[in-house]
Amino acid sequence: MAVIIKSVEKHSPAQKAGLKSGDTLISLNGNEILDVLDYRFYQSDEKITIKFINSKGKEKEKTVKKREGDEIGLLFDTYLMDKQRSCKNKCIFCFIDQLPGGMRDTLYFKDDDSRLSFLFGNYITLTNISEHEVDRIIKMHISPVNVSVHTTNPELRVKMMKNPHAGEVLSIMKRFDEAGIAMNCQLVLCPGYNDGEELIRSIDDLIAMPSVQSIAAVPVGLSKHRDGLPKLEKFEKETAAAVLDIMDKYRDTGRVFAADEFFLLADRPIPECDYYGDFLQLENGVGMWALMLADSRDAIDTCAPPASPRNISTVTGVSAYPLIRNIVDTAEQKWHNLKCKVFCVENDFFGHNITVAGLITGGDIIGQLSGKDLGDELLIPDVMLRHENDKFLDDVTVEELEKALGVKVRVVSSDGYGLIDALCE
């Protein structure tokens, strides 16, 4: 499959070789280019022979020289160079299936694309991966691969993911392991399904693979929009504690971690930073609490106090409220000209079982903070917004939030340093 070149960067090796917008890229050094991974891998050499078809339909070949690792300068319609691959599973716990109707179309797309695992750290199930891709990952030694495992019991995996091929994942992971491809593994736990003895089995199977560098257990998220979906139970204090007891038996491996939410549900202290090693699973909510607390304390010690009195407020979800309250209290005690109210917003949009800040909507903030004294500014964490930092999940914009609440809104980086910087301005 050839790909059309959208544009060529000025003064790049490709432009100097005569490639232009509209030309069709065929191969680099004789290697067919199918997508962005092929392109990135095969353009890294110092000397590259580019085969392409120009706008007149004539096949041409040009050789360019550059420094190893430099870009040759071709741009394409999308970063993937073709369509994003959607998920083929019907997981009983899939959160996208629990979204209400009427949201923007992009939120309903389920991706399961191995290329996004390498490019952006997305987790993939390996049920949507071809033999060509498996071989390519091994050949290119692309790693790490982030895998949504959930269970290593083949029959149970088929049952939970409703895909007859879901049980074949271990054979692919074993091939990656033998090739030295690093893997981070995610287990979304559902009470009565893959916890208890099944959790022990999964951890034992994964620990046996030296290339598995981290294993994270995450509690299932259940919204109020589950009509027609399989009945699932949420984790309570006792069942969350049982998960932690199992995970703690593997603590010395340095590879097995429970999401922060399990500690909060079980009413147990969250470990210090050294427990999490290199924080390989922050995106799964593993170690975020400990890291944010440590970073905020460091920032408070090094930041200058506000230059003038600050009377502001910030907002977060139920889970993070004690953490944000702790950080703000510490800052207020050190900086006597800082006053910051911390508002805890419950999730009416998805249901009160959903407690993370990243799923709070603009409508819920407006509904619960209207009429409150918010001071001169309201801080909101960037995880509440899409990557452009302009809209919440319910399409309420930052500008609409400001207008509804009558206060300036500042978007804050969701880490300890970002919060302290915003507090002291």
Beta strands, then each sheet from edge to edge (+ up, - down):
strand 1: 3-4
strand 2: 7-8
strand 3: 24-28
strand 4: 31-32
strand 5: 47-53
strand 6: 59-65
strand 7: 74-75
strand 8: 145-148
strand 9: 183-189
strand 10: 212-219
strand 11: 256-258
strand 12: 310-316
strand 13: 338-344
strand 14: 377-381
strand 15: 408-412
sheet 1: 1+ 3- 4+
sheet 2: 1+ 3- 5+ 6-
sheet 3: 2+ 7-
sheet 4: 8+ 9+ 10+ 11+
sheet 5: 13+ 12+ 14+ 15+
end
